């Protein structure tokens, strides 16, 4: 709740978006979606299909450095709010 109320969650989400674009993760996911759509036929693919197939690959391929940076930012935020 503290993350949401303070606006920190939105800042972290923006940081995550930036880092994923910088490392090429977003382009990689886009390519996976396109490849899946070509394989199944463009008219035979739903958004739910893409989410089901791509989500596990997407989560597994987030670079450890990005995860570590976000975790550190969250810890720092929690430490700063617990001191108040």
C-alpha positions as CSV (number, residue, x, y, z in Angstrom):
1,X,0.0,0.0,0.0
2,X,2.9,2.4,0.8
3,X,4.3,1.9,-2.7
4,X,1.0,2.8,-4.3
5,X,0.1,5.7,-1.9
6,X,3.5,7.3,-2.3
7,X,3.5,7.0,-6.1
8,X,6.7,4.9,-5.9
9,X,5.0,2.0,-7.6
10,X,4.4,4.0,-10.7
11,X,8.1,5.2,-10.6
12,X,9.2,1.6,-10.3
13,X,7.0,0.5,-13.2
14,X,8.4,3.2,-15.4
15,X,12.0,2.2,-14.5
16,X,11.1,-1.4,-15.3
17,X,9.7,-0.4,-18.7
18,X,12.9,1.7,-19.5
19,X,15.2,-1.1,-18.4
20,X,13.3,-3.8,-20.5
21,X,13.5,-1.6,-23.6
22,X,17.2,-0.8,-23.0
23,X,18.1,-4.5,-22.8
24,X,16.1,-5.5,-25.8
25,X,13.6,-7.6,-23.8
26,X,10.6,-5.8,-25.2
27,X,11.7,-6.3,-28.8
28,X,12.4,-10.0,-28.0
29,X,8.8,-10.4,-26.7
30,X,7.4,-8.6,-29.7
31,X,9.3,-11.0,-32.0
32,X,8.0,-14.0,-30.1
33,X,4.4,-12.8,-30.4
34,X,4.8,-12.3,-34.1
35,X,6.4,-15.7,-34.6
36,X,3.6,-17.3,-32.7
37,X,1.0,-15.5,-34.7
38,X,2.6,-16.5,-38.0
39,X,2.8,-20.1,-36.9
40,X,-0.8,-20.4,-35.8
41,X,-2.2,-18.1,-38.5
42,X,-2.9,-14.5,-37.7
43,X,-6.7,-15.0,-37.6
44,X,-6.4,-17.9,-35.2
45,X,-4.6,-16.2,-32.4
46,X,-6.2,-14.3,-29.5
47,X,-4.7,-12.1,-26.9
48,X,-5.4,-14.7,-24.3
49,X,-3.4,-17.3,-26.4
50,X,-0.4,-14.9,-26.6
51,X,-0.5,-14.2,-22.9
52,X,-0.7,-17.9,-22.1
53,X,2.3,-18.8,-24.3
54,X,4.5,-15.7,-23.9
55,X,4.1,-14.9,-20.2
56,X,6.3,-17.8,-18.9
57,X,9.0,-17.0,-21.5
58,X,8.8,-13.3,-20.7
59,X,9.2,-13.8,-17.0
60,X,12.0,-16.2,-17.3
61,X,13.9,-13.9,-19.7
62,X,13.9,-10.7,-17.6
63,X,17.7,-10.1,-17.0
64,X,18.9,-10.7,-13.5
65,X,20.4,-7.2,-13.4
66,X,17.0,-5.7,-13.9
67,X,15.4,-7.8,-11.2
68,X,18.3,-7.0,-8.8
69,X,17.9,-3.2,-9.5
70,X,14.2,-3.2,-8.8
71,X,14.6,-5.3,-5.7
72,X,17.2,-2.9,-4.4
73,X,15.0,0.1,-5.1
74,X,12.0,-1.6,-3.3
75,X,14.2,-2.5,-0.3
76,X,15.6,1.1,-0.2
77,X,12.0,2.5,-0.3
78,X,10.9,0.1,2.5
79,X,13.9,1.0,4.6
80,X,13.2,4.7,4.2
81,X,9.5,4.4,5.1
82,X,10.1,2.1,8.1
83,X,12.4,4.8,9.7
84,X,9.5,7.3,9.8
